[in-house]
Amino acid sequence: MIALGVLTSAAIIAGQNGGDPSASPGASTPDAHVALAKIAAGADYQNLFNFLCAVPTPRSGGPRGGGARAGGPPPGPPDRSTWYAEPVKVFDNLYFVGQSEYSAWAVTTTEGIILIDTLFDYSVEEEVAGGLKKLGLDPATIRYAVLTHPHPDHHGGAKFLQDRYRTRVVMSAADWDVIDRLGGTAPGSTVPARDMVATDGQRLTMGDTTVTLYITPGHTPGTLSVVIPVRENGKPHIAALWGGTGLNADRDSIEAYIRSAQRFDDIVRQAGADIILSNHTDWDGSKINLPRLTTRAPGSPNPYVVGTEAARRYLKVAEECAAARLLRLK
């Protein structure tokens, strides 16, 4: 395990590489920040490091994912074989009901389910509703769907849940404004109708469980990150979900991202969170951890429990890669 104290020492060494006064203390060149991110990543977060610290290249071609192609009709949903994943019980009260690349997390309580993210509109019925049924849970009890941010891989299924189960949809005001600009009231729209507005530090309580929402802008104007109490064979743990991973190209967004990563790191430290989660299966090791959970022996450790220091290293990778990207804007 790599302690954060080691990173502090590395920062002093890296800081000898240059003298840019706008850089954070301890590192003053893009390469110095990348070096710190690499140390923080260790063997645990290599995918996150490779994704965030890669030098950006100019994009070419049309929109990716579920967007409409220029000059043509919207593409149909991808073949099921490219995205379907089986649901998995992760903790006593936390379940993965996501796709192969994108995560949705169901938190069970004594009064229903809090869902974190809703996948795409084409996959929500099978992965979320169908996945819960496979796990012996009732999707009609999804009381809240917390949307970390307004991208279709995370908000796309929310309207289905609103219409089918009358699920309350929760998002920050800034990100609801993004949804409004996407045309949420247009006939045939698959974006959710504006509903509950999350506030920073809001405690969302259902029955025996309270999750806490934090507004951590940067990936989007009002990205939500979430602290979730979970249990493993009755033993309490704290999971921290970083709500928006990718970096934008403009200075304001990157600066906000750095501040958010630093702040959420402090939240993780104060909460004693010993689990780090993402809404993409590559970044938090879910592609490895979920199969492990389905085959692990009774009483063996849960691979998601990594300890507070390791959880904080995840956020250190995010912060340092963003700092490197910011310096490259000059």
C-alpha positions in Angstrom: 0.0 0.0 0.0 1.2 3.5 -0.9 0.8 6.0 2.0 -0.1 9.6 1.3 3.1 10.5 3.3 5.1 9.0 0.5 3.3 11.2 -2.0 4.2 14.3 0.1 7.9 13.3 -0.1 7.6 12.7 -3.8 6.0 16.1 -4.2 9.0 17.8 -2.6 11.3 16.0 -5.1 9.0 16.7 -8.0 8.9 20.4 -7.1 12.6 20.7 -8.0 11.7 20.4 -11.7 10.6 23.9 -12.3 9.2 27.2 -11.0 5.7 27.9 -12.3 4.0 30.0 -9.7 0.5 29.0 -10.8 1.2 25.3 -10.1 0.1 23.7 -6.8 2.8 23.4 -4.1 5.3 20.6 -4.6 5.0 20.2 -8.3 5.3 22.8 -11.0 5.4 21.1 -14.4 2.9 18.8 -16.1 5.4 15.9 -15.9 5.9 16.5 -12.2 2.1 16.2 -11.6 1.9 13.1 -13.8 4.7 11.6 -11.7 2.8 12.2 -8.5 -0.4 10.7 -10.1 1.5 7.6 -11.2 2.8 7.1 -7.6 -0.7 7.5 -6.3 -2.2 5.1 -8.8 0.2 2.3 -7.9 -1.1 -1.0 -9.2 -4.7 -0.3 -8.1 -5.7 2.6 -10.3 -3.6 2.2 -13.5 -6.7 2.5 -15.7 -7.7 5.7 -14.1 -4.2 7.1 -14.4 -4.0 6.1 -18.1 -7.3 7.7 -18.8 -6.9 11.0 -17.0 -3.2 11.6 -17.4 -3.0 10.9 -21.2 -2.0 13.9 -23.2 -5.2 15.0 -25.0 -5.2 14.7 -28.8 -7.5 16.6 -31.2 -10.8 14.8 -31.7 -12.0 13.9 -35.2 -15.2 12.5 -36.6 -18.8 12.9 -35.4 -20.3 12.4 -31.9 -19.7 9.3 -30.0 -22.1 7.1 -27.9 -25.8 7.8 -28.1 -25.6 11.1 -30.0 -27.2 11.7 -33.4 -24.9 11.4 -36.4 -24.5 14.6 -38.4 -26.8 14.4 -41.5 -28.5 11.2 -40.5 -30.9 9.6 -38.0 -30.0 8.7 -34.5 -28.1 5.4 -34.3 -30.0 2.5 -32.7 -28.9 0.8 -29.5 -25.8 -1.3 -29.6 -26.0 -5.0 -29.7 -26.8 -6.5 -26.3 -23.6 -8.6 -26.3 -21.5 -5.5 -26.2 -23.0 -4.0 -23.0 -24.9 -6.6 -20.9 -23.6 -7.5 -17.4 -25.1 -9.7 -14.7 -26.2 -8.0 -11.5 -24.0 -8.6 -8.4 -24.5 -8.3 -4.6 -21.5 -6.3 -3.5 -22.4 -5.6 0.2 -25.3 -6.5 2.5 -27.1 -3.4 1.2 -25.3 -2.4 -2.0 -25.8 -4.0 -5.4 -24.3 -3.5 -8.8 -27.0 -3.3 -11.5 -24.9 -1.7 -14.3 -23.5 -2.5 -17.7 -20.1 -3.9 -18.7 -18.6 -0.3 -18.9 -21.1 1.8 -16.9 -22.2 1.4 -13.3 -25.5 1.8 -11.5 -25.5 1.1 -7.7 -28.6 0.1 -5.8 -28.6 0.9 -2.0 -31.3 -1.0 -0.2 -33.0 0.4 2.9 -35.8 -0.6 5.2 -38.2 1.6 3.1 -37.0 1.0 -0.4 -34.1 1.5 -2.8 -31.9 4.5 -3.5 -30.4 4.1 -7.0 -27.2 5.9 -8.0 -27.3 6.6 -11.8 -29.6 5.0 -14.3 -27.5 4.0 -17.3 -28.7 4.5 -20.9 -32.4 4.6 -22.0 -31.8 1.3 -24.0 -30.4 -0.7 -21.0 -32.2 0.5 -17.9 -35.1 -1.9 -18.1 -33.0 -5.0 -18.5 -30.0 -4.0 -16.3 -31.7 -2.1 -13.5 -35.2 -3.3 -13.4 -34.4 -6.8 -14.6 -31.2 -7.0 -12.5 -33.0 -6.1 -9.3 -35.6 -8.8 -10.0 -32.8 -11.4 -10.5 -31.4 -10.4 -7.1 -34.8 -10.9 -5.5 -35.5 -7.1 -5.2 -38.5 -5.1 -6.4 -37.7 -2.3 -8.9 -41.0 -0.7 -8.0 -39.4 0.2 -4.6 -36.8 2.5 -6.2 -37.8 5.7 -4.4 -35.0 7.9 -5.4 -32.6 7.9 -8.4 -29.6 10.1 -7.7 -28.0 11.3 -11.0 -24.4 12.1 -10.6 -24.4 14.2 -13.8 -26.4 14.7 -17.1 -24.6 12.5 -19.5 -26.8 9.8 -21.2 -24.7 6.9 -19.8 -25.8 8.1 -16.4 -29.2 9.9 -16.8 -30.5 8.1 -19.8 -32.7 5.6 -17.9 -34.2 8.1 -15.4 -37.3 8.9 -17.5 -38.1 5.2 -17.7 -38.0 5.0 -13.9 -40.1 8.2 -13.5 -42.7 6.8 -15.9 -42.8 3.2 -14.8 -42.2 3.4 -11.0 -42.8 7.1 -10.2 -39.2 7.3 -8.9 -38.1 10.7 -7.7 -35.0 11.9 -9.6 -32.4 13.9 -7.8 -29.7 16.1 -9.4 -28.0 19.4 -8.7 -29.6 22.6 -9.9 -26.7 23.4 -12.3 -27.0 20.0 -13.9 -30.8 20.2 -14.1 -30.2 23.3 -16.1 -28.1 21.2 -18.5 -31.0 18.8 -18.8 -33.3 21.6 -19.6 -31.0 22.7 -22.5 -31.1 19.1 -23.8 -34.9 19.5 -24.4 -36.4 17.5 -21.5 -39.9 18.7 -22.3 -39.8 17.9 -26.0 -42.2 15.2 -27.2 -40.5 11.8 -27.3 -37.6 13.0 -25.2 -35.8 10.4 -23.2 -34.4 12.8 -20.6 -36.1 13.0 -17.2 -38.5 15.7 -16.2 -37.0 18.2 -13.7 -37.6 16.9 -10.2 -35.7 17.1 -6.9 -32.8 19.6 -6.6 -29.9 18.3 -4.6 -28.0 20.7 -2.3 -24.4 20.5 -1.2 -24.1 18.3 1.9 -27.7 17.1 1.6 -28.6 14.0 3.7 -31.0 11.8 1.8 -32.6 9.4 4.3 -34.7 6.4 3.7 -35.6 4.1 6.6 -32.4 3.0 8.2 -30.0 4.5 5.7 -28.7 8.0 5.0 -26.6 8.9 2.0 -24.9 12.3 1.7 -24.7 14.2 -1.5 -21.9 16.7 -2.3 -21.7 19.0 -5.3 -18.3 18.5 -6.9 -18.2 20.5 -10.1 -15.7 20.0 -12.8 -16.8 17.1 -15.0 -20.1 18.9 -15.3 -21.3 22.2 -13.7 -23.0 20.4 -10.8 -21.6 16.8 -10.6 -22.7 15.0 -7.5 -20.5 12.7 -5.4 -22.0 10.5 -2.8 -21.0 9.0 0.6 -22.9 5.8 1.3 -22.9 3.7 4.5 -22.7 0.0 3.6 -22.5 -3.3 5.6 -20.4 -6.4 5.1 -21.9 -9.3 7.1 -23.3 -6.7 9.4 -20.0 -4.8 9.8 -20.2 -1.1 8.9 -18.1 0.5 6.1 -18.3 3.8 4.3 -18.2 4.0 0.5 -17.4 7.2 -1.4 -18.5 7.5 -5.0 -16.7 10.1 -7.1 -19.4 11.3 -9.5 -17.6 12.6 -12.5 -14.2 11.4 -13.8 -13.4 12.8 -17.2 -11.6 16.1 -17.7 -12.8 18.9 -19.9 -10.7 21.2 -22.1 -11.4 24.6 -20.5 -9.5 26.2 -17.7 -12.6 27.0 -15.5 -13.8 23.4 -15.5 -10.3 21.9 -14.8 -9.8 24.4 -11.9 -13.2 23.5 -10.5 -12.3 19.8 -10.8 -9.1 20.2 -8.9 -10.9 22.0 -6.1 -13.6 19.4 -6.0 -11.1 16.5 -5.9 -9.2 18.2 -3.0 -12.5 18.8 -1.1 -13.8 15.3 -1.6 -10.5 13.9 -0.5 -11.0 15.8 2.8 -14.6 14.4 3.0 -13.3 10.9 2.5 -10.7 11.4 5.2 -13.1 12.8 7.7 -15.7 10.1 7.0 -13.1 7.4 7.2 -14.4 6.0 3.9 -12.6 2.7 3.2 -14.3 2.0 -0.2 -14.0 4.0 -3.4 -16.6 3.7 -6.1 -17.0 5.1 -9.6 -19.8 5.0 -12.2 -17.5 3.5 -14.8 -16.3 -0.1 -14.2 -12.8 0.6 -15.4 -11.8 3.2 -12.9 -12.6 1.6 -9.5 -11.6 -1.9 -10.4 -15.1 -3.2 -10.8 -14.2 -5.2 -13.9 -11.9 -7.2 -11.6 -13.8 -7.0 -8.3 -17.3 -8.0 -9.5 -16.1 -11.4 -10.9 -14.2 -12.0 -7.7 -17.3 -11.4 -5.6 -19.2 -14.1 -7.5 -16.5 -16.7 -6.8 -15.0 -15.7 -3.4 -15.1 -18.2 -0.5 -17.3 -17.4 2.5 -15.4 -15.2 5.0 -12.8 -14.0 2.5 -12.2 -10.3 2.3 -14.4 -8.1 0.1 -12.1 -6.7 -2.7 -13.9 -3.4 -2.6 -12.7 -2.7 1.0 -9.4 -1.0 0.3 -8.9 1.3 3.3 -9.1 5.1 3.6 -5.5 5.8 2.4 -6.2 3.8 -0.8 -9.5 5.5 -1.4 -7.8 8.9 -1.1 -5.1 7.8 -3.6 -7.9 7.5 -6.1 -8.7 11.2 -5.7 -5.0 12.1 -5.7 -4.7 10.6 -9.2 -7.7 12.6 -10.3 -6.3 15.8 -8.8 -2.7 15.5 -10.1 -3.8 14.5 -13.6 -6.1 17.5 -13.7 -3.3 19.7 -12.5 -1.1 18.4 -15.3 -3.9 19.1 -17.8 -4.3 22.6 -16.5 -0.6 23.4 -16.9 -0.7 22.1 -20.5 -3.2 24.7 -21.4 -0.5 27.4 -21.3 
